[in-house]
C-alpha cells in the first residue's frame, strides 16, 4: 500500500490500526485505574480524621487575650530550665578581657639563664683578641677545678673584673659571672661548666689568649668536669687552705693524671687561717706546706 494513501489531505492517519497504539492505550487505562483507587483511599482516611477531630474537644480555658510586650515574650527556655538547678550559669553582657591581652596568647619560651644583650667593654681591643686566635702558640686552654666552695668561681670573677672595668662585685652581691643559670645564682653552686675567653699578660707584658672553663665542684656534676678536661691542655686545682685536700680533690687529681694534663696547684682562701683558725705565721706555713706535700703524694 502506498504511503500517500495512509494519510488524507490534512495529514491525518487513515490506515489500519497499529499494535503499538493498542498497547499504549491499555497502559494508560491501567494507570488511570490505579490513580482512582489511590484517591478513594485518601478520601476515606480524611473522613476518618474529621470524625475523630469532632470527638476531641479543644480546651480554651487557659487561653488569654492579654497584650504581651515584646520584651516580655519568651521564645527560648531559660538556662535553669535547660541545664537544671545543679549547673551554675554566668551571663556576661560585656567582654571582661582587656584589649591589651590577645585572644590567643603567643607561646612564651621560658628563660633559664642570663644572656647579655651587648658585648661588655674590655680593657683590650676585641679585634686584637680575634687576631690572636690565629696564633695557636699564643693560646692557652685551662680548666679551673676543685672541691665544692673552694673559690673557683670567685677566682674567675677576679679575672673578669681585671679585664672588664664595668663588671665588679658589690658589697651585697657577688658577681658570679660564670654562673649563668638562674638556679646557680639562687643557690650559689655551679652546675654547668662555663667557658670564657680573656686576654692576660705575663710578667714580661706578653699577651696570651686564655680559654678558661669554670667547672662545678659538686661531686654530682663531675661529668661536666670530665668534658672540660677533654678540651683543655692543663688544669688548675684549687684547694681551700682551711679544709685542705678533700675527697673530690683527690678524685680530680687522679682524673687529671689519667688525661695527662699539666696540673697547677692553687692554695686558696689563706685568709681563713688567720681570721678563723687564728694561726700564727709559723703554724700557717706548716699548714700550707702540709697541703702541698699531700697533693704531691697523690701525684
C-alpha positions as CSV (number, residue, x, y, z in Angstrom):
1,X,0.0,0.0,0.0
2,X,1.3,3.4,-0.9
3,X,2.3,5.8,1.9
4,X,0.2,8.6,0.3
5,X,-3.0,6.6,0.8
6,X,-2.4,6.2,4.6
7,X,-2.9,10.0,5.2
8,X,-5.6,12.4,4.0
9,X,-5.1,15.9,2.5
10,X,-4.8,17.3,6.1
11,X,-2.2,14.8,7.2
12,X,-4.5,12.7,9.4
13,X,-3.7,9.0,9.6
14,X,-6.3,6.8,7.7
15,X,-4.6,3.4,7.5
16,X,-5.1,0.3,9.6
17,X,-4.7,0.3,13.3
18,X,-1.2,-0.4,14.7
19,X,-0.5,-2.9,17.5
20,X,1.8,-0.4,19.5
21,X,-1.0,2.1,19.8
22,X,-3.3,-0.5,21.3
23,X,-0.6,-1.4,23.9
24,X,-0.2,2.3,24.8
25,X,-3.9,2.7,25.3
26,X,-4.0,-0.3,27.6
27,X,-1.2,1.1,29.8
28,X,-2.8,4.5,30.1
29,X,-6.2,2.9,31.1
30,X,-4.4,0.8,33.8
31,X,-2.6,3.9,35.2
32,X,-5.8,5.8,35.4
33,X,-7.4,2.9,37.3
34,X,-4.6,3.0,39.9
35,X,-4.9,6.7,40.4
36,X,-8.7,6.4,41.0
37,X,-8.0,3.7,43.7
38,X,-5.5,5.9,45.5
39,X,-7.9,8.8,45.5
40,X,-10.6,6.8,47.1
41,X,-8.3,5.5,49.8
42,X,-7.2,9.1,50.7
43,X,-10.7,10.3,50.9
44,X,-11.6,7.6,53.3
45,X,-8.7,8.5,55.6
46,X,-9.6,12.2,55.6
47,X,-13.2,11.3,56.6
48,X,-11.9,9.2,59.5
49,X,-9.7,12.1,60.7
50,X,-12.6,14.5,60.6
51,X,-14.7,12.2,62.6
52,X,-12.1,11.8,65.3
53,X,-11.5,15.5,65.4
54,X,-15.1,16.2,66.1
55,X,-15.0,13.9,69.2
56,X,-12.0,15.7,70.7
57,X,-12.9,19.0,72.4
58,X,-10.5,21.9,72.4
59,X,-9.7,23.3,75.8
60,X,-9.7,27.1,75.5
61,X,-9.9,27.9,79.2
62,X,-6.2,28.6,79.5
63,X,-6.0,31.0,76.6
64,X,-5.6,34.7,77.3
65,X,-6.2,37.7,75.2
66,X,-3.9,40.0,77.3
67,X,-1.4,42.1,75.5
68,X,2.2,40.8,75.9
69,X,5.0,43.3,75.5
70,X,7.9,42.4,73.1
71,X,10.5,42.3,75.9
72,X,8.3,40.0,78.0
73,X,7.8,37.4,75.3
74,X,9.6,34.1,75.9
75,X,10.9,32.4,72.8
76,X,13.5,30.1,74.3
77,X,13.8,28.2,77.6
78,X,15.9,29.7,80.4
79,X,19.3,28.3,81.4
80,X,17.8,27.0,84.6
81,X,15.2,25.0,82.6
82,X,17.7,23.9,80.1
83,X,20.6,22.8,82.3
84,X,18.9,22.2,85.6
85,X,19.4,23.7,89.1
86,X,22.8,21.9,89.7
87,X,24.6,23.8,86.9
88,X,25.8,27.3,87.6
89,X,25.4,29.6,84.6
90,X,27.0,33.0,84.2
91,X,25.8,35.6,81.7
92,X,28.1,38.4,80.8
93,X,26.9,41.2,78.5
94,X,30.4,42.8,78.2
95,X,33.8,41.4,77.4
96,X,35.9,41.4,80.6
97,X,39.1,40.6,78.7
98,X,41.4,43.6,78.4
99,X,42.2,45.0,74.9
100,X,45.9,44.6,75.6
101,X,45.5,40.9,76.2
102,X,45.4,38.8,73.0
103,X,42.7,36.3,72.4
104,X,45.2,33.6,71.6
105,X,48.3,34.3,73.7
106,X,51.7,33.6,72.0
107,X,53.8,30.8,73.2
108,X,56.3,32.1,75.8
109,X,59.7,30.5,75.9
110,X,61.0,30.1,79.4
111,X,64.4,31.6,80.1
112,X,66.7,29.7,82.4
113,X,69.9,31.6,82.0
114,X,71.3,35.2,82.0
115,X,72.1,36.4,78.5
116,X,74.0,39.6,77.8
117,X,72.3,41.8,75.2
118,X,75.5,43.6,74.3
119,X,79.2,42.8,74.4
120,X,80.8,44.2,77.5
121,X,83.6,46.6,77.3
122,X,87.1,45.3,77.9
123,X,90.5,46.9,78.6
124,X,91.8,45.5,75.3
125,X,90.6,45.7,71.8
126,X,88.3,42.9,70.7
127,X,89.8,42.9,67.2
128,X,93.2,42.2,68.7
129,X,91.7,39.3,70.7
130,X,90.3,37.9,67.5
131,X,93.6,38.2,65.7
132,X,95.3,36.2,68.5
133,X,93.1,33.3,67.7
134,X,95.0,32.7,64.5
135,X,98.2,32.1,66.5
136,X,98.0,28.7,68.2
137,X,101.2,29.3,70.1
138,X,99.6,32.1,72.0
139,X,96.5,30.1,73.1
140,X,96.1,28.5,76.5
141,X,93.1,26.2,77.2
142,X,92.8,25.8,81.0
143,X,90.2,24.2,83.3
144,X,89.5,25.5,86.8
145,X,88.7,22.5,89.1
146,X,88.5,21.8,92.8
147,X,86.2,20.8,95.6
148,X,82.9,22.5,96.4
149,X,83.2,26.1,97.7
150,X,87.0,26.2,97.3
151,X,86.9,29.6,95.5
152,X,86.9,28.6,91.8
153,X,84.1,30.9,90.6
154,X,85.4,33.8,92.8
155,X,88.8,33.5,91.2
156,X,87.2,33.6,87.7
157,X,85.3,36.8,88.9
158,X,88.7,38.4,89.8
159,X,89.9,37.7,86.2
160,X,86.7,39.2,84.8
161,X,87.0,42.3,86.9
162,X,90.6,42.8,85.9
163,X,89.7,42.7,82.1
164,X,86.2,44.2,82.3
165,X,86.2,47.6,84.0
166,X,82.4,47.9,84.3
167,X,81.8,44.5,85.8
168,X,82.5,44.2,89.6
169,X,81.1,42.6,92.7
170,X,79.2,44.7,95.2
171,X,79.1,44.5,99.0
172,X,75.6,42.9,98.9
173,X,76.0,40.6,95.9
174,X,78.9,38.7,94.4
175,X,79.5,38.9,90.6
176,X,79.4,35.1,89.9
177,X,79.9,35.9,86.2
178,X,80.3,32.3,85.1
179,X,77.1,31.2,86.9
180,X,74.7,31.9,84.0
181,X,71.8,29.8,85.2
182,X,69.1,31.3,87.5
183,X,69.4,28.2,89.7
184,X,73.1,28.7,90.1
185,X,72.7,32.3,91.1
186,X,69.9,31.5,93.6
187,X,71.8,28.6,95.3
188,X,75.3,29.8,94.9
189,X,76.5,26.5,93.4
190,X,77.9,26.0,89.9
191,X,76.0,23.3,87.9
192,X,77.4,23.6,84.4
193,X,80.9,24.2,83.0
194,X,81.1,27.7,81.7
195,X,83.8,28.8,79.3
196,X,85.0,32.4,78.8
197,X,87.9,33.9,76.8
198,X,90.1,36.7,78.1
199,X,93.4,38.3,77.3
200,X,96.0,38.3,80.0
201,X,99.7,39.4,80.0
202,X,102.6,37.6,81.6
203,X,105.4,39.2,83.7
204,X,107.0,40.5,80.6
205,X,103.8,42.1,79.3
206,X,103.4,39.4,76.6
207,X,99.7,38.8,76.0
208,X,98.2,35.4,75.8
209,X,94.7,34.3,74.9
210,X,93.2,32.2,77.7
211,X,90.2,29.9,77.1
212,X,89.1,29.2,80.7
213,X,86.4,26.7,81.8
214,X,84.9,27.2,85.2
215,X,83.8,23.7,86.3
216,X,81.4,22.8,89.1
217,X,82.8,21.5,92.4
218,X,79.9,19.3,93.5
219,X,80.6,15.6,93.1
220,X,77.2,15.1,91.4
221,X,78.3,17.2,88.5
222,X,81.6,15.5,87.8
223,X,80.5,14.8,84.2
224,X,80.9,18.5,83.5
225,X,84.5,18.3,84.8
226,X,85.2,15.3,82.6
227,X,84.0,17.2,79.5
228,X,86.1,20.2,80.4
229,X,89.3,18.1,80.9
230,X,88.9,16.6,77.4
231,X,89.0,20.1,75.9
232,X,91.9,21.6,77.9
233,X,95.7,21.4,77.9
234,X,96.1,22.0,81.6
235,X,94.1,22.2,84.9
236,X,94.4,24.4,87.9
237,X,93.4,22.5,91.1
238,X,92.0,24.8,93.9
239,X,92.4,23.7,97.5
240,X,91.0,25.6,100.5
241,X,93.8,26.3,103.0
242,X,91.3,25.8,105.8
243,X,89.8,22.5,104.7
244,X,92.8,21.0,102.9
245,X,92.6,18.2,100.4
246,X,89.1,16.7,100.2
247,X,87.8,13.6,98.7
248,X,86.7,15.3,95.5
249,X,90.1,17.0,95.2
250,X,91.7,13.5,95.3
251,X,89.5,12.3,92.5
252,X,90.1,15.4,90.4
253,X,93.9,15.0,90.7
254,X,93.7,11.3,89.7
255,X,91.4,12.2,86.8
256,X,93.8,14.9,85.5
257,X,96.7,12.4,85.7
258,X,94.7,9.9,83.6
259,X,94.1,12.6,81.0
260,X,97.8,13.5,81.1
261,X,97.1,17.1,81.9
262,X,99.5,19.6,83.3
263,X,98.5,20.3,86.9
264,X,98.9,23.7,88.7
265,X,98.1,23.8,92.4
266,X,96.4,26.9,93.9
267,X,96.1,27.1,97.6
268,X,93.2,29.4,98.1
269,X,91.5,31.2,101.0
270,X,94.7,31.6,103.0
271,X,93.0,34.4,105.0
272,X,90.8,31.8,106.7
273,X,94.0,30.6,108.5
274,X,94.2,33.9,110.2
275,X,90.6,35.1,110.5
276,X,89.0,31.7,111.5
277,X,91.8,29.4,112.8
278,X,93.7,32.3,114.4
279,X,97.0,30.5,113.5
280,X,100.4,32.3,114.0
281,X,102.5,32.7,110.8
282,X,104.7,29.7,111.5
283,X,101.7,27.3,112.0
284,X,100.0,28.8,108.9
285,X,103.2,28.0,107.0
286,X,103.2,24.4,108.1
287,X,99.5,24.1,107.3
288,X,100.2,25.2,103.7
289,X,103.2,23.0,103.4
290,X,101.2,20.0,104.5
291,X,98.6,20.6,101.8
292,X,101.4,20.9,99.1
293,X,103.0,17.7,100.4
294,X,99.7,15.9,100.3
295,X,99.0,16.9,96.7
296,X,102.5,15.8,95.7
297,X,101.9,12.5,97.3
298,X,98.8,11.9,95.3
299,X,100.6,12.8,92.1
